[in-house]
């Protein structure tokens, strides 16, 4: 007998038929002799509808009241799913986040889970119930209702799995698992049987549609075994765990990419201590995330440096930099948008020299110039122009031996919460 | 400075405009120097929509899960109302039933409030907030979410008013107050300025559209001053309290009526001790409410008796009676449907002899026969055929001097919860 956490997203329970299919799958898992805890998101468009309603009354509502509003979405889901399980002849009990003992920090809209008190869950399991917990929500020590922000339901599932020491946390989605790259770009993308937490985090941009990075971090930290699998079939899915089984000859597990990248360069900066801290401190204070940073050598006491960030933040970032010109004198800024970042990811890279060289070679053979490079132990990223992205991804996928004979069909990514 | 509880029903907050109007009224009350606690029901059709959704998945869902589902309706209302108040520049905080400290018995769908712990409400008031509490809901000592059943939001308002020792509990509705009779029947019906709890309870059938009887009972028991008033204007409304000011010369305060009454007679019952207890015990065990009971004299050891009940229960009641024929032998049953009960209600009746005689006289002058009579200290009820009901009500309204010069316009009764 295993203790299993099963997590279903909003699109999995978005209609009567889908709700019934999910209920049957849960009952089947229970009847196979397992103890089952289910985490579920708000159904289909519920959250968007609630947000629309609120905007009509207050375009900028207090976060506390928004949490009061939005948590009803998951409460509706859990109640209806429990009723459906009862209708199919099995036994279930639904809990809100606070009833399930999920305690969060005193922050609204993006609280972090600080504790889980699973007594009620264990009692309900002992009474023979499937336990259904509302994802995305919790309660502060003071009894305020909070939400966990994006990826919240995945995080709820992983945190619950850690708290009750579950054997596995299954994340159900509309694809078969985690792929070597986006199957919409590379038709012969390979479904990965297993992958490490770190690789999964690096593949986050591919994985965002199937697993939220925050949940992966939580799983890594608490050593929770994750399985990403389809809610439409019984295929095995992808296992995410600490020590992924290295597949024979596979050094690179996947190709990730990030669209809408911009580069900003600050030229002729006076090279005094603390310059970088001032620039990136100012950007961080304005909520602007910076990705790759490259500094060139210093010439005549002046330095050039460049960094990448999301295209949508580029204009604001330049304003911020101009705003600190008094503190950080420089000659000029230049910027370039319509870039992408493509990355090869693999836990085997660290022990295989020459992996990055294969990447540079494959890209240059396409006549594409590499604008920036960044490497870590398990990945190598290149910033290139957006236009040849698909060709580059396909070339890399082939170069690292990831192509399969089969072609995969995958629909659009589901909404995540 | 007064401490005021204001209760708004679902139709009062059923649209963006209505929500804004309610918010303005609340802010105005607060800015007049009062401390304000608001109780609100689910918006418009929310509850019905949730019930419809659940029926598709389980036609007979567990009451516990239904409570989980339906309580989201009020949680949505309180969050949106709070946001609206913030948008209008004032300060508010919303609470679910459990956050407001409303503790109920461990019964689903129709729990009774067992305790209210108002610490959070007082703290929030002290911080300058309007406090908005979800009606119709509470939590058991074990942390299960419960609902209070029909009239639940009125009951929440009255119970909160009692717990925080409010100066008044204002129930907002779409009519100006409690009327001497249904203005749809008698155009010159009189709005009552004040009325006692007992009279209000007897007028329940008129009052059901403006105030739930259970809330009146709770108010009486806890001596909470109620005001029933319009959410559309600033008129004074009707005050319901222990000692209503008797209006000059008014002995009868109002004319109530109850449609869809049936009479069942059991003829030739053996007159042995405990017969009545057996019959009405069996009916009660089957959830059938009986109203007026009349027993004729005993002839040759056999008795006849008759009782009234809701028309919709008549067939089932006869089945129940036939089912206990072995224990309670009788000759036959007869029944009559399409009857009504009309009642005069007034705290002054007890000290004014001849009040009932005026009623019988007025009815007989219309050529209508009285089938059954029942009296108490503050009312006299007659069961008559349904067809002449409106004429009888108008005649009684005139006979007791209740007619006013003005004509009242009143829309249909609002949905109550």
Interface residues (C-beta under 8 A of the other chain):
Chain A: X16 X19 X20 X50 X53 X54 X56 X57 X58 X59 X61 X62 X64 X65 X66 X68 X69 X71 X72 X75 X76 X78 X79 X80 X82 X83 X84 X86 X87 X93 X94 X96 X99 X120 X143 X145
Chain B: X16 X19 X20 X50 X53 X54 X56 X57 X58 X59 X61 X62 X64 X65 X66 X68 X69 X71 X72 X75 X76 X78 X79 X80 X82 X83 X84 X86 X87 X93 X94 X96 X99 X120 X143 X145
